[in-house]
Amino acid sequence: MSLVHVKMHHWKASPFELTPWQLVVAAVPLVALALVFEPVTRVSLDHTTLLVLAFNGPVSTAFAVWAWLSVNRALPAITSSLGSLGVPVVGLMASVIALGETVDAATVTGLLAIVGGVVLVALDAPQPSAAVGKNP
């Protein structure tokens, strides 16, 4: 649904301009919900915590949202949706390599289904015609 909305929306500002506002608007109810439902814990704002917050906010969240919206606006919907299917595959492979995660048969089956679906769609993609752009 998000991809269809991004393609059909009439943009008055760029995703780069809108992403900070989206994050601020989302933060208000999320902080309220966290205060209500999460246990009270002590958070130490040491050097490491501040570095993590500085990275997670503007870099990993804002940049990722901006990049994803920009890609969705620029590429055909099928290309964007197929690209997003690679996210769990790359994430799982990264966790296996970096963290030594183990992979069970169900996970391998799911990964094969994702990769197989991407391959099938890619093989069925229309090929550009040799006559396109040539004058008769």
N, C-alpha and C positions, 0 to 999 in steps of 0.2 A: 504494500500500500504506500509505503514511504517513497519508493522509487517512482510510482505512478504520479504521486503528488508533486514530486520534484520536477518531473518532466512536464506536467500540465500547468504548474503554477506560473503566474505572471509576476516575475521578480521586479521589485522596486529598489532593492538593495542587494549587494552581493552576499554570498554566504560568509565571507570574511567579516563583513560588517554586522551580520545578524547572529553569528555564533555566540559571541559574548553575552548578548541579551538572552538567548535561549538558555544558556547555562545559568545565568542569574535567576531567571524566572523559574527554572527547574529546581534550583538550590533552595528556594524559600519553602516550598512544601516538603521537600526531602529533609531539611533540617528540622522542621516542625514534627514530622513523622518519626525521625530518629530520636528526638527528645521525648516523645510519648512512648515509643515501643522499645527502645534500646536501653539496656541497663546503664546506669550512671557509672562511668569509668573515669579514671584520672588520665589525662593526656599530657605528656610532657612535650613541650615545644622545643625540643633540642635541635641541634644542627641537622641531624639525619631526617627528622620529621619535617622540618622546613624545606629541605632539599626535595624530599618525596612530594610534598604538596606543591612546590614550585614546578616540578616536572609533570605531575599528574594533571594539574589544572590547565595551564596554557599550552603545554607541549603535547602530551598524549591525548587529552580530551579535545581541546579546542582545535588543534591542528588536524586531528583525525576526523572530526565532524566537518570542518571546512573542506578537507581534501575529498571526503566521501561525497559531499554535496556537489563539489566542483566536477568530480568524475561523472556523477549521475547526470549532471546538466550537459556535459560535453559528449558523452558516449551514448550509443544506442542502449535501450533498456536491456536487451538480451546480453550484451557485453558486460554491463554493470552487474547484472544478476549472476552471471557465470563467474565473474571475478570475485563476488562476495562468497561464493561457495568454496573458494580456496582458503578462506580464513580459518575454518576449523581444522583443515588438513595441515596447514602451515603451523597453527598453534599446537596441534598434537605432536607434530614432528619436532618442533622446538622444545617442547616439554620432555620428549624422549631424549633428545640430545643434551639439553642443558641440565635437566633435573633427574635424569635416569628413570623417568616414569615407565611403568610396564604397560604393554598393550595386550588386551585380551581379544578373543575371537570375535566378540560382538563389536568391538571398536574397529577391528580390521574390516569386518563386514560393512560397517557404516562408511568407513573411508573408501572402500572399493565401490560402494554404491554412489557416493558423491563423485569420485573420479570417473566412474563409468558413465554417469549422467552427463558430466561435462564433455567427455569424449564423444558421446553419441550426438549431443547437440552440435558440437564443433564439426563433426563429420557431415551432419545434415545441413550445415550452413550453406546458403546459396553462394555459388562461385561467381566472381565477376565475369561478365561476358567479354570475349575478345573483341566484339564489335562495338562495345560501348566507347563513345568518344571519337569514333572514326567516321569520317564523312564518306557517304557512298559514292 
